[in-house]
Amino acid sequence: MSVVKVKEEIKVIEEPVKIQSVEIKIKEETEIYNESIAVTKVRYPKHEQLDLLEYQKETSWEKPYRCKQISKGFFHKSAIIIHQRSQTEKKPNQSYQYDKAFSQKLDLIKHQIKHTGEKPYQCSQCDKVFSHNSTLIIHQRKHTGEKPYQCSQCGRTFSTNSNLKTHKRTHTGVKLYKCSQCDHSFSHKHVLIEHQRRHTGEKPYQCSQCGQTYSTNSNLKTHKRTHTGVKLYQCSQCDMSFSRKHVLLEHQKTHSGEKPYQCSQCGHSFSTNSNLKSHQITHTGVKSYQCSNCDKAFSHKSGLIKHQITHTGAKSYQCNQCNKAFSQNSHLKRHQRKHSGEKPYQCSRCDHTFSINSNLKRHQRTHTGEQPYQCSQCNKAFSQNSNLQSHQRTHTGVKPYQCN
């Protein structure tokens, strides 16, 4: 038995190989595998429902060599022999460090690098190092932008073949990965893993600055922008920018006037689902947030926070043009539009524009005829709250305006 040393740490056994006192030659191996697992030639008629992932490959060629154990097809006889080794316990290449075995010598060499920690392949552009040349080649495509793998159906290109295969499932509709706890299934394994954390409550990604945890790495990255102040998503119609894409999409509805979310109890429509949910609490009458300084209670936490500023008198937000100060940032932004003349809210039915959203809503009622403010004593309705208050004085007799 001859031994070859690979950089002094890696030992590779050449054939013929003796394992557990059994001498196996390549020819004998082939005979053993062909006897234990039958190899049959099959022709795939295109009209049959075959395994979708195997049949819809990059080409439409047939795979005449088929393993009967798992119904997998191969183009070449040598490929099925290698595959059959993985289905048996006879693996001629053994790793002596952990008793792990491989069906091919090259796989043993790659595996042994894990024990040495050696990374001989270095990127010339960013100095990152890799244990395998193939991994370096894939990495270098990030620098070059090369995407050699193209989808034959839509033309999209990818840097790796595995990404192309995963993408192809979007065309076939195949969803291989099924959740064991509910009926959801997914075309990508990593999406299944992220979904399963909803069931387990696992949040493995932690912010190093504030300790908050998240179920996905993408959510952690988005959260980190709140510390850095980075806002990648810019509105094309005004100067506002956002750190989250979905917040930008919700904001853009204020320009279009779109309100797809409607309350089933009163018919009010909202631009976002979160605003609808907040509104629905007003129908229940529940006010869970109690002010510690007075008896006032609020249905939303944000309402309590805004109210508490009235007790402290703090005005932290100052205009840099006239030095006027405000207790809330939203009030400051609304005030600054007086200086800039900006009117980002446009009516979808006419050309009128407004500096604040509430004025737009009030104006839109002139088109719709909506009168949401109703007198509790005579049921008369009004389009504006100020008009309702003026009317109610006819019932109470209050005359607040006195000549001096």
Protein Blocks (a to p, Z undefined) as FASTA:
>chain_A
ZZddeehlaccddddddeehiacdfklmmmmmmmmpccddddddfkbccdfklmmgmblc
dcfbccfklopacfbfklmmmmmmmmpmbdfbdcfklopacfbfklmmmmmmmmnopafb
ccfklopacfbfklmmmmmmmmnopafbccfklopacfbfklmmmmmmmmnopafbccfk
bmbdcfbfklmmmmmmmmnopafbccfklopacfbfklmmmmmmmmnopafbccfkbmbd
cfbfklmmmmmmmmnopafbccfklopacfbfklmmmmmmmmnopafbccfkbmbdcfbf
klmmmmmmmmnopafbccfklopacfbfklmmmmmmmmnopafbccfkbmcdcfbfklmm
mmmmmmnopafbccfklopacfbfklmmmmmmmmnopafbccZZ
